[in-house]
Amino acid sequence: MKEEFENPSYAYITGRIDKMLVPTLLYFLAQKPSHGYELIQKINESGFSEVEADPATIYRNLRRMEEDSLVISQWETNQAGPARRSYQLSPEGHQALDFCVQLIANKVDKMQAFLKECQLEVKGP
């Protein structure tokens, strides 16, 4: 995966892929723009992430993803109530989601190979 070295944000993603929070955020934002609270609800309901989606963690990751140009945000002021920030995936964010899918697929392949090997050892020849 050559892209891993071309985009510095990929190192951040790679280091956190096991927790699944960043890939899950990218996935939900690929479906439609969302605000932080909506993302928190979706993540907690999905079961994709291995960490609880508390607001501080979500917003910290969204800020980091925006700094890395993976998401774009803007304030929504047209609805009743206080303004809220809406996030959408950038073209770079779509590429990062593809990168996550590759990382996860590679990890699944390795885990399946490990499980198969362990099952053979336990059962014997």
Secondary structure, 3 states (H helix, E strand, C coil): CCHHHHCHHHHHHHHHHHHCHHHHHHHHHHHCCEEHHHHHHHHHHHCCCCCCCCHHHHHHHHHHHHHCCCEEEEEECCCCCCCEEEEEECHHHHHHHHHHHHHHHHHHHHHHHHHHHHHHHHHCC
